[in-house]
Amino acid sequence: MRLELTEDEETVREVFAGFFAQESSIEVVRASEPVGFDLGLWTKLAQTGAPGMAVSEAAGGGGATLADLAVVATEAGRRLAPVPLVEHAVATRLVAAAAPADSSLGSLIAGDQVGILALAPAVDGVARLVPGGSAANVVVGLDGDDLVIVAGEPPAGPANTGHAALADRDLRAEGRRVIGGASHYARARAEWQALTASALVGLGHQALDIGVEYVMQRQQFDVPVGSFQAVQHGLATASVDMEGAEYLAHKAVWALASGHADADNMASMAFLFAAESAQAAAAASLQYHGGYGYSDEYDIQLYFRRAKSMTLVHGDPGLEIRSLADRLLGPVGTGASA
């Protein structure tokens, strides 16, 4: 596998870095709170073709690769874009793979409707705290053994620390359609993990950039705070971890795209490490802001809260770590005794 972006991917990065820098400014991010969704930004993003870019041209999409989509997710994460791009892209790819003739696919590819993936199977027909759930017109999720698609107006969601667009969604609502089974769903969840890892990489790098800029400007004892060795070491450690997270996210995307036998596990590892590293990077930058970092006026608190919420929408990270360990090493008690 390669770790550097190709020439085409670098072009994609430049285009969307410019787009999100201009259209998802920190003022836009703040204005989207507390609902966590900006319809105007979504409309502009749809005009770029991003919502359906990684669906095959045969199905009506842009024909871009999963790696291209990961590049866009990174830039969206870097700017805390208040749109469910990853959730929508994964749901759209899932519908295209499982039910290419479904009536909703064209509008999902165009971004005329917002689609999302329920990350956990429904309980009594209800998918709980679905990321993007309070913004989406279309939900794809697993109800028992059935992969279903349900359309409907998004409900209001609960208040939450990250101001994320979360909401419970009824997967047994009128008009639901069965489009596949658990195998399609498992692939989509792995794609969500890998792409969210990419978004967290962008978030973590930007959090570090904010921290470095602040400590180079902030004076203490007539010198920049950034000249203190403890601060330098803390930021350097976070930076190294973010580089590792970026490489692992690249590897997970490559594994999924190439059909690697261990792709699902790589996606899980990438998500877990990127989540831990991004939270640590945001926490370090916030800490080096001193008390200012905790105040609403400073942008770093937005990155700190988003890093936490992007991890928790998947559930308890500890449970994912245990599930990964069971898959790699076998359940507790099944290994060879010492």
QUICORVEN-V866555 format. One record per backbone hydrogen bond with DSSP energy under -0.5 kcal/mol. NH is the residue of the N-H (numbers start at 1). CO is the residue of the C=O. If there is no record, write none. Layout:
NH:CO, NH:CO
//
This chain:
10:6, 11:7, 12:8, 13:9, 14:10, 15:11, 16:12, 17:13, 18:14, 19:15, 20:16, 21:17, 22:18, 23:19, 24:20, 29:25, 30:26, 31:27, 32:28, 33:30, 35:32, 36:32, 37:32, 38:82, 39:37, 42:38, 43:39, 44:40, 45:41, 46:42, 47:43, 48:44, 48:45, 49:45, 49:46, 50:45, 52:49, 52:109, 53:50, 55:52, 59:56, 60:57, 61:56, 62:52, 63:55, 64:53, 69:65, 70:66, 71:67, 72:68, 73:69, 74:70, 75:71, 76:72, 77:73, 78:74, 79:75, 80:77, 81:76, 83:81, 85:83, 88:84, 89:85, 90:86, 91:87, 92:88, 93:89, 94:90, 95:91, 96:92, 97:93, 98:94, 99:95, 102:99, 105:102, 108:104, 109:105, 110:106, 111:107, 112:107, 113:107, 115:113, 116:138, 118:140, 119:117, 122:142, 123:126, 124:122, 126:123, 127:125, 127:169, 128:126, 130:167, 132:165, 133:130, 134:165, 135:132, 136:132, 137:114, 138:114, 139:150, 140:116, 141:148, 143:141, 143:146, 144:142, 146:143, 147:180, 148:141, 148:146, 149:177, 150:139, 152:137, 163:160, 166:164, 167:130, 169:127, 171:125, 171:169, 173:170, 176:173, 177:149, 179:147, 179:177, 180:147, 185:181, 186:182, 187:183, 188:184, 189:185, 190:186, 191:187, 192:188, 193:189, 194:190, 195:191, 196:192, 197:193, 198:194, 199:195, 200:196, 201:197, 202:198, 203:199, 204:200, 205:201, 206:202, 207:203, 208:204, 209:205, 210:206, 211:207, 212:208, 213:209, 214:210, 215:211, 216:212, 217:213, 217:214, 218:214, 220:223, 223:220, 225:218, 226:215, 227:224, 228:225, 232:228, 233:229, 234:230, 235:231, 236:232, 237:233, 238:234, 239:235, 240:236, 241:237, 242:238, 243:239, 244:240, 245:241, 246:242, 247:243, 248:244, 249:245, 250:246, 251:247, 252:248, 253:249, 254:250, 255:251, 256:252, 257:253, 258:254, 259:255, 259:256, 260:255, 263:260, 266:262, 267:263, 268:264, 269:265, 270:266, 271:267, 272:268, 273:269, 274:270, 275:271, 276:272, 277:273, 278:274, 279:275, 280:276, 281:277, 282:278, 283:279, 284:280, 285:281, 286:282, 287:283, 288:284, 289:285, 289:286, 290:287, 292:289, 293:290, 294:291, 295:292, 298:295, 301:298, 302:299, 303:299, 304:300, 305:301, 306:302, 307:303, 308:304, 309:305, 310:306, 311:307, 312:308, 313:309, 314:311, 315:312, 319:316, 320:316, 321:317, 322:318, 323:319, 324:320, 325:321, 326:322, 327:323, 328:324, 329:325, 330:325, 330:326, 334:331
//
